[in-house]
Amino acid sequence: MDLTAWLKAAVPPHVHVLPLTADIIVESTRLPDFPVNDPADQLIVATARIHKLTLLTTDTKLKGYRHARIHYFTPILENGKQ
């Protein structure tokens, strides 16, 4: 499946995909005490900070990051266990 078709299938109609902006890119390079060296995580957290959003994640590496509003949750697996 090509990327355009995959995105249309993966993103429900009620979800708004935010654009990557120069402000987000700059913010991603200035995150204080960022716990991981992962540019994708930096862009995601920077996007949440710029838009003043709470990031919902199951990523344990971001669980204690105090410079952004991050809500960590434990996913429930298909068998109902955590």
N, C-alpha and C positions, 0 to 999 in steps of 0.2 A: 504494500500500500504506500502510495507516495505521501509526503509530509502534509500537504494541504488536505488531503482526504482524511489522514489520521487525526489532524487537529480538529477538523469538523466533527469527527466521531468522538473524540476524547473530551472536548469541551462542551458541556451542556449549554443550551441557549441562555440560561439565566446567569451564567458566569461571564464576567467581563475580563478580558485579557488586557492588562495594562501595558502600554508601550514602554520600550526601553528608551530613556531620555539621557541627555548629557548630564543632567543633575543626578540621576541615579548612578550613572557610571562613575562620576566623581565621588559621590557618597560611598560607593562600594570600595573605593581605595582609601577611605578615611575612617573606616569603622574602628573605634577604639577597642583594643584588647580582643580582637576577633579570635575565637577559639580554634578555627581550622583554616588551613590554606587551601580553600576551594573557591575559585572565582564564581561558580554558579551559586553557591550559598551566599557569597558576599553580595551578588546582585539581587538575590531574593530578599535578603534582610534589608539592603539599602532601599529597595522598592517599598517595603513595608514602612520603613522610617520616613521616606519622602512623602508617602501618601497618608501617614499617620494611621496606619492599619495595624491590627494585631495579626501576627503570623501564626497560623495553626500548623503544627508539625509533629511528626513522630521521630524526628531526627534527634537522637540523644546528644549529639555534639553541640546542638544549639540550645539544649534544655536550660542551662543556667546563664545564658548570655543576658546581661542586665542592661545593655545599651539599646535595647529594642523591646517592644511589647511582643513577647513570644509566649504562646500557650502550647505547652507540650502535652500530648496525650498518648496513652498506650493503645495501640490499635487492637480491636477484637478480631481474632482470626476466624476463618470460615467455620471451624469446629466450635466456636463460641468461647474459646479460651483466649487469654491475653498473652 
